[in-house]
Amino acid sequence: MNKKEYEAKRAQLLAEMKAAIDAGDAVKASAAEKEVMELDEKFQALAKAQANFAALNGSQVPASPAVPAALNTAPIAPVSNAKAEEDKLYTQAFAHYMMGVKMSAEEQNIFGARNATSTVKENHVVVPTTLKQGIWTEMEELHPIIADLAGTNIPGDVDILLESTAGNDGAWYDEDAVTAEKVVNTKITLKGCELAKAIEVSWKLKKMAVDEFLSYVAKRIADKMANALAAGLVTGAGVGNGTTDKPKPLGVVTKLEAENGTPQVVTYTAANGIGYAKLTTMRAKIKSGYAAGAAFYAKSDTIWNQLANIVDGNERPIFIPDATQGGVGRIFGILVKEEDAVPADAVLLGNMAKGYAFNVNEDITMYQEDHVLARTTDYMGYALVDGQPLTTKAFAYLKKSS
């Protein structure tokens, strides 16, 4: 490690430390501080070794490994762990509340303070940030289409303006000419659809350790919430659709199949299967601005029994296995991801980050209800979410014809 590499690495770690402090993440800030100190020690040891070598070898000490002046300044002020300790204490108090274990006086104080504005009488309490993040992370791992969203966290209804331009965007004018383009504004409104899923836990199971209990509850609730959310993102009927369906996000496939003339939908026959030409036709329907960041989504069965066996005109497979970037392979350089929410024998291609609007109206909260006679407790994860495609040009759908 030379001086340039050392200074670059140190600057990077200090930037990470500052970002963690600004975000109120004391744990991450402390970890970055530790790395800076270890890096400084390592560089100082290297500088000393090189100086000793130069002295023993009868040569001058090279300038490169010299310790910079920054190391001689006052040590980095330690980051306060108060917030991290409070969060840890609240997580313990929350777990004890959910498990029906008596809290300590200290736990009761922080539990009461953080739930002062919530309705504990109705069994609704604030979920610790780490548990909430754990549930979302678990949901993203179960369904890649959720992980690919670029959502917002805005309470209440959210209006998103969609701007379209009529006329020739490529035209140029002199100062006396009136431009022919006309901007047309429409909007979509994201509301709050109830994403609620419950699990039942026996009282015997509640005797496990705190960390194990929270992990168990988070994984089981995340599994159910993820399945429901992913289904909504793909085939959801939307809000106010005139059907008896409960309000849910408007799915991409629903939007594409409802479009006049279904220009973004490609079909294939059971006899011919999914061929090379069908995939190129599908790829051609994605507007160029949405190609970067797009992905193929399909069930595991469709991927490995159909997509993985397609060859081009020279009998070369077009599916390249690649599990390093969050998918299982690539087609035309685009990631292929296993997504159970996509219908059977179908493939969805699209850019969820740029082409789909998603908002969390109310983040995950937790409810519980005891059943004394059955000696069980129901735990329910609850959130308000909604989403809609921003444009159909960011997506294409391939399905088997009936």
C-alpha positions as CSV (number, residue, x, y, z in Angstrom):
1,M,0.0,0.0,0.0
2,N,1.5,3.3,-1.1
3,K,0.7,6.8,0.2
4,K,-1.8,7.5,-2.6
5,E,-3.7,4.3,-1.9
6,Y,-3.7,5.0,1.8
7,E,-5.0,8.5,1.5
8,A,-7.7,7.5,-1.0
9,K,-8.9,4.6,1.3
10,R,-8.8,6.9,4.4
11,A,-10.8,9.6,2.6
12,Q,-13.4,7.0,1.6
13,L,-13.7,5.7,5.2
14,L,-14.1,9.2,6.6
15,A,-16.8,9.9,4.1
16,E,-18.7,6.7,5.1
17,M,-18.3,7.7,8.8
18,K,-19.7,11.2,8.2
19,A,-22.7,9.7,6.2
20,A,-23.4,7.3,9.0
21,I,-23.3,10.1,11.6
22,D,-25.6,12.3,9.5
23,A,-28.0,9.3,9.2
24,G,-27.9,8.8,13.0
25,D,-26.4,5.3,12.5
26,A,-24.0,5.1,15.5
27,V,-23.2,1.4,14.9
28,K,-22.0,2.0,11.3
29,A,-20.2,5.2,12.3
30,S,-18.3,3.4,15.0
31,A,-17.4,0.6,12.6
32,A,-16.0,3.1,10.1
33,E,-14.1,4.9,12.9
34,K,-12.5,1.6,13.8
35,E,-11.5,0.9,10.2
36,V,-9.8,4.4,10.0
37,M,-7.8,3.7,13.1
38,E,-6.8,0.3,11.9
39,L,-5.8,1.7,8.5
40,D,-3.7,4.4,10.3
41,E,-1.9,1.8,12.4
42,K,-1.3,-0.4,9.4
43,F,0.2,2.5,7.4
44,Q,2.3,3.7,10.4
45,A,3.7,0.2,10.8
46,L,4.5,0.1,7.1
47,A,6.2,3.5,7.2
48,K,8.3,2.3,10.2
49,A,9.3,-0.9,8.5
50,Q,10.4,0.9,5.4
51,A,12.4,3.4,7.4
52,N,14.1,0.6,9.3
53,F,14.9,-1.1,6.1
54,A,16.3,2.0,4.5
55,A,18.5,2.6,7.6
56,L,19.8,-1.0,7.6
57,N,20.4,-0.9,3.9
58,G,22.3,2.4,4.1
59,S,19.8,4.2,1.8
60,Q,17.5,7.2,2.3
61,V,14.0,6.7,3.6
62,P,11.6,6.8,0.7
63,A,9.1,9.7,0.7
64,S,6.1,7.6,-0.4
65,P,5.3,5.8,2.9
66,A,5.7,8.9,5.1
67,V,2.9,9.3,7.5
68,P,0.8,12.4,6.5
69,A,0.4,15.3,8.8
70,A,-3.3,14.4,9.3
71,L,-2.2,11.5,11.4
72,N,-0.5,13.9,13.9
73,T,-3.7,15.8,14.5
74,A,-6.0,15.2,17.4
75,P,-7.7,11.7,17.4
76,I,-11.1,11.3,15.9
77,A,-13.8,12.1,18.4
78,P,-15.6,8.9,19.4
79,V,-19.1,8.6,18.1
80,S,-21.8,8.5,20.8
81,N,-23.4,5.1,21.2
82,A,-26.4,6.5,23.1
83,K,-28.8,6.2,20.2
84,A,-27.7,2.7,19.3
85,E,-28.1,1.6,23.0
86,E,-31.6,3.1,23.1
87,D,-32.6,1.3,19.9
88,K,-31.2,-2.0,21.4
89,L,-33.1,-1.5,24.6
90,Y,-36.3,-0.7,22.7
91,T,-35.9,-3.8,20.6
92,Q,-35.6,-5.9,23.8
93,A,-38.7,-4.1,25.3
94,F,-40.7,-4.7,22.1
95,A,-39.8,-8.4,22.1
96,H,-40.7,-8.8,25.7
97,Y,-44.1,-7.1,25.0
98,M,-44.7,-9.4,22.0
99,M,-43.7,-12.4,24.0
100,G,-45.8,-11.5,27.1
101,V,-42.6,-11.2,29.3
102,K,-42.5,-8.6,32.1
103,M,-40.4,-5.6,31.2
104,S,-37.8,-4.0,33.4
105,A,-38.4,-0.5,34.6
106,E,-35.9,0.8,32.1
107,E,-37.7,-1.1,29.3
108,Q,-41.1,0.2,30.4
109,N,-39.8,3.8,30.2
110,I,-38.5,3.6,26.7
111,F,-41.4,1.5,25.5
112,G,-43.9,4.1,26.8
113,A,-41.9,7.0,25.3
114,R,-41.7,5.5,21.8
115,N,-45.4,4.5,21.8
116,A,-46.8,7.7,23.3
117,T,-48.5,8.6,20.1
118,S,-49.6,5.1,19.1
119,T,-52.5,3.1,20.4
120,V,-51.1,0.4,22.6
121,K,-54.7,-0.4,23.8
122,E,-55.5,-1.6,20.3
123,N,-52.4,-3.9,20.3
124,H,-50.6,-1.6,17.9
125,V,-47.0,-0.7,18.8
126,V,-44.1,0.9,17.0
127,V,-41.9,-1.8,15.3
128,P,-38.1,-1.4,16.0
129,T,-36.3,-0.1,12.9
130,T,-34.0,-3.1,12.7
131,L,-37.0,-5.5,12.7
132,K,-38.8,-3.4,10.1
133,Q,-35.7,-3.3,7.9
134,G,-35.3,-7.0,8.4
135,I,-38.8,-7.7,7.2
136,W,-38.3,-5.6,4.1
137,T,-34.9,-7.2,3.4
138,E,-36.5,-10.7,3.7
139,M,-39.3,-9.6,1.3
140,E,-36.8,-8.4,-1.2
141,E,-34.8,-11.6,-1.0
142,L,-37.9,-13.7,-1.6
143,H,-39.1,-11.7,-4.6
144,P,-36.6,-9.8,-6.7
145,I,-39.3,-7.7,-8.3
146,I,-39.8,-6.0,-4.9
147,A,-36.1,-5.4,-4.5
148,D,-36.0,-3.7,-7.9
149,L,-38.6,-1.0,-6.9
150,A,-37.4,2.5,-6.3
151,G,-40.2,3.6,-4.0
152,T,-41.0,6.5,-1.8
153,N,-42.3,6.8,1.8
154,I,-44.9,9.5,1.8
155,P,-47.9,9.5,4.1
156,G,-51.3,9.9,2.5
157,D,-52.4,10.0,-1.1
158,V,-49.6,10.8,-3.6
159,D,-50.2,12.4,-7.0
160,I,-47.6,11.8,-9.7
161,L,-47.7,13.9,-12.8
162,L,-47.1,12.2,-16.1
163,E,-45.9,14.5,-18.8
164,S,-46.3,13.7,-22.5
165,T,-45.4,15.8,-25.4
166,A,-47.3,16.0,-28.7
167,G,-45.4,17.0,-31.8
168,N,-41.9,16.6,-33.1
169,D,-39.4,16.6,-30.2
170,G,-36.5,16.7,-32.7
171,A,-37.6,19.9,-34.4
172,W,-35.5,23.1,-34.1
173,Y,-36.8,26.7,-34.6
174,D,-35.6,30.2,-35.2
175,E,-36.6,33.0,-32.7
176,D,-39.7,34.0,-34.7
177,A,-41.2,30.5,-35.0
178,V,-43.8,29.1,-32.6
179,T,-42.9,25.6,-31.3
180,A,-45.3,22.9,-32.3
181,E,-44.9,20.8,-29.2
182,K,-47.7,20.7,-26.7
183,V,-47.2,19.4,-23.2
184,V,-50.0,17.3,-21.9
185,N,-50.1,16.6,-18.2
186,T,-52.0,13.6,-16.7
187,K,-51.6,12.1,-13.3
188,I,-51.8,8.9,-11.3
189,T,-52.7,8.8,-7.6
190,L,-51.2,6.3,-5.2
191,K,-53.4,5.6,-2.3
192,G,-53.1,3.3,0.7
193,C,-53.9,-0.4,0.1
194,E,-53.9,-2.6,3.2
195,L,-51.0,-5.1,3.1
196,A,-51.9,-7.2,6.1
197,K,-50.7,-10.7,6.9
198,A,-50.9,-12.7,10.1
199,I,-49.2,-15.7,11.7
200,E,-50.2,-17.8,14.7
201,V,-47.6,-18.7,17.3
202,S,-48.0,-21.2,20.2
203,W,-47.3,-20.0,23.7
204,K,-44.6,-22.7,24.0
205,L,-42.8,-21.2,21.0
206,K,-42.8,-17.8,22.7
207,K,-40.3,-19.2,25.3
208,M,-37.4,-19.0,22.8
209,A,-34.6,-16.4,23.1
210,V,-35.4,-12.8,22.2
211,D,-33.3,-12.7,19.0
212,E,-34.5,-16.0,17.8
213,F,-38.1,-15.0,18.5
214,L,-37.9,-11.7,16.5
215,S,-36.1,-13.5,13.6
216,Y,-38.8,-16.2,13.5
217,V,-41.7,-13.7,13.5
218,A,-40.0,-11.4,10.9
219,K,-39.3,-14.3,8.5
220,R,-42.8,-15.8,8.6
221,I,-44.6,-12.4,8.3
222,A,-42.2,-11.3,5.6
223,D,-42.9,-14.5,3.6
224,K,-46.6,-13.8,3.5
225,M,-46.4,-10.1,3.0
226,A,-43.9,-10.6,0.2
227,N,-46.1,-13.0,-1.7
228,A,-49.0,-10.7,-1.5
229,L,-47.1,-7.6,-2.6
230,A,-45.3,-9.3,-5.5
231,A,-48.6,-10.6,-6.8
232,G,-50.0,-7.1,-6.6
233,L,-47.0,-5.6,-8.5
234,V,-47.5,-8.2,-11.3
235,T,-51.2,-9.0,-11.6
236,G,-52.9,-6.7,-9.1
237,A,-56.3,-5.2,-10.2
238,G,-55.6,-1.7,-8.8
239,V,-57.8,0.6,-6.8
240,G,-61.3,1.5,-7.8
241,N,-61.4,-1.1,-10.6
242,G,-65.1,-1.7,-10.5
243,T,-64.6,-5.3,-9.4
244,T,-65.2,-7.0,-6.0
245,D,-61.4,-7.3,-5.5
246,K,-59.9,-5.6,-2.5
247,P,-57.8,-2.5,-3.2
248,K,-54.3,-3.4,-4.3
249,P,-51.5,-2.1,-6.5
250,L,-52.1,-2.0,-10.2
251,G,-50.0,-4.8,-11.7
252,V,-47.7,-4.4,-14.7
253,V,-49.3,-7.4,-16.5
254,T,-52.8,-6.0,-15.8
255,K,-51.9,-2.7,-17.3
256,L,-50.3,-4.2,-20.4
257,E,-53.2,-6.5,-21.1
258,A,-55.7,-3.7,-20.7
259,E,-54.0,-1.4,-23.1
260,N,-55.8,-0.9,-26.4
261,G,-54.4,-3.3,-29.0
262,T,-52.0,-4.7,-26.4
263,P,-48.9,-3.4,-28.2
264,Q,-46.6,-4.5,-25.4
265,V,-47.8,-8.1,-25.3
266,V,-46.3,-10.9,-27.3
267,T,-47.7,-14.4,-27.6
268,Y,-46.4,-17.8,-28.5
269,T,-48.0,-21.2,-29.1
270,A,-47.6,-24.3,-27.1
271,A,-46.5,-26.2,-30.2
272,N,-43.6,-23.8,-31.0
273,G,-42.7,-22.8,-27.5
274,I,-40.7,-19.6,-26.7
275,G,-38.3,-19.1,-29.6
276,Y,-35.4,-16.7,-30.2
277,A,-37.6,-14.5,-32.5
278,K,-40.2,-14.1,-29.7
279,L,-37.6,-12.8,-27.3
280,T,-36.1,-10.3,-29.8
281,T,-39.6,-9.1,-30.5
282,M,-40.2,-8.7,-26.8
283,R,-36.9,-6.9,-26.3
284,A,-37.7,-4.5,-29.2
285,K,-40.7,-3.2,-27.3
286,I,-38.7,-1.7,-24.5
287,K,-38.0,1.9,-25.1
288,S,-34.2,2.5,-25.1
289,G,-34.2,4.7,-22.0
290,Y,-35.5,1.9,-19.9
291,A,-33.2,-0.8,-21.2
292,A,-30.5,-0.2,-18.6
293,G,-31.8,-1.6,-15.3
294,A,-34.4,-3.9,-17.0
295,A,-34.7,-7.5,-16.1
296,F,-36.5,-10.7,-17.3
297,Y,-38.8,-12.1,-14.6
298,A,-40.3,-15.6,-14.8
299,K,-41.0,-18.7,-12.7
300,S,-38.1,-21.1,-12.1
301,D,-39.9,-23.7,-14.3
302,T,-40.2,-21.3,-17.2
303,I,-36.5,-20.2,-17.0
304,W,-34.9,-23.6,-16.7
305,N,-37.2,-25.6,-19.0
306,Q,-37.7,-23.0,-21.7
307,L,-35.4,-19.9,-21.6
308,A,-32.3,-21.8,-20.8
309,N,-32.7,-24.0,-23.8
310,I,-33.3,-21.4,-26.5
311,V,-30.6,-21.1,-29.2
312,D,-29.9,-18.5,-31.9
313,G,-29.6,-19.1,-35.6
314,N,-26.1,-20.7,-35.1
315,E,-27.4,-23.1,-32.5
316,R,-25.7,-21.2,-29.7
317,P,-27.6,-20.8,-26.4
318,I,-28.6,-17.3,-25.7
319,F,-29.0,-17.9,-21.9
320,I,-25.8,-17.3,-20.1
321,P,-25.8,-18.5,-16.4
322,D,-24.7,-15.8,-14.0
323,A,-25.6,-15.7,-10.4
324,T,-23.4,-12.8,-9.4
325,Q,-25.7,-9.8,-10.0
326,G,-28.9,-10.9,-8.3
327,G,-30.2,-13.1,-11.0
328,V,-29.7,-16.6,-12.3
329,G,-28.4,-15.7,-15.8
330,R,-28.5,-13.2,-18.7
331,I,-30.2,-13.0,-22.1
332,F,-29.1,-10.2,-24.4
333,G,-27.0,-8.9,-21.5
334,I,-30.2,-8.5,-19.4
335,L,-30.5,-10.2,-16.0
336,V,-32.9,-13.1,-15.7
337,K,-34.6,-13.4,-12.3
338,E,-36.7,-16.1,-10.7
339,E,-40.0,-14.5,-9.8
340,D,-42.9,-16.7,-8.6
341,A,-45.4,-13.9,-9.0
342,V,-45.2,-14.0,-12.8
343,P,-47.9,-16.3,-14.3
344,A,-46.9,-19.8,-15.5
345,D,-45.4,-20.1,-19.0
346,A,-44.9,-16.4,-19.2
347,V,-42.1,-13.9,-19.1
348,L,-42.2,-10.3,-18.0
349,L,-39.4,-7.9,-19.2
350,G,-39.2,-4.4,-17.7
351,N,-37.6,-1.8,-15.6
352,M,-39.3,-1.6,-12.2
353,A,-37.1,1.2,-10.9
354,K,-37.9,3.6,-13.7
355,G,-41.2,2.4,-15.0
356,Y,-43.2,1.7,-11.8
357,A,-44.3,4.2,-9.1
358,F,-44.5,2.7,-5.6
359,N,-45.2,4.4,-2.3
360,V,-45.3,3.2,1.3
361,N,-48.1,5.2,2.8
362,E,-47.6,3.7,6.2
363,D,-44.6,1.6,7.1
364,I,-44.9,-1.8,8.7
365,T,-46.5,-1.9,12.1
366,M,-47.3,-5.0,14.3
367,Y,-50.5,-6.1,16.0
368,Q,-51.0,-9.0,18.4
369,E,-54.0,-10.9,19.8
370,D,-53.9,-13.6,22.5
371,H,-56.2,-16.7,22.4
372,V,-56.2,-18.0,26.0
373,L,-58.2,-21.2,25.4
374,A,-56.0,-22.3,22.4
375,R,-52.9,-20.9,24.1
376,T,-51.8,-19.2,20.9
377,T,-51.0,-15.6,19.9
378,D,-51.7,-14.0,16.5
379,Y,-49.2,-11.6,15.1
380,M,-50.1,-9.4,12.2
381,G,-47.8,-7.3,10.0
382,Y,-49.6,-4.3,8.6
383,A,-48.6,-1.6,6.0
384,L,-50.3,0.7,3.6
385,V,-48.8,0.6,0.1
386,D,-49.8,1.3,-3.5
387,G,-48.2,1.3,-6.9
388,Q,-48.9,1.8,-10.6
389,P,-46.9,1.6,-13.9
390,L,-45.7,5.0,-15.0
391,T,-45.5,3.9,-18.6
392,T,-46.1,0.7,-20.5
393,K,-43.1,1.5,-22.7
394,A,-40.8,0.3,-19.9
395,F,-42.3,-3.2,-20.0
396,A,-43.1,-6.1,-22.3
397,Y,-45.0,-9.3,-21.6
398,L,-44.6,-12.7,-23.3
399,K,-47.3,-15.3,-22.7
400,K,-48.7,-18.6,-24.2
401,S,-51.7,-18.1,-26.4
402,S,-54.9,-19.8,-25.3
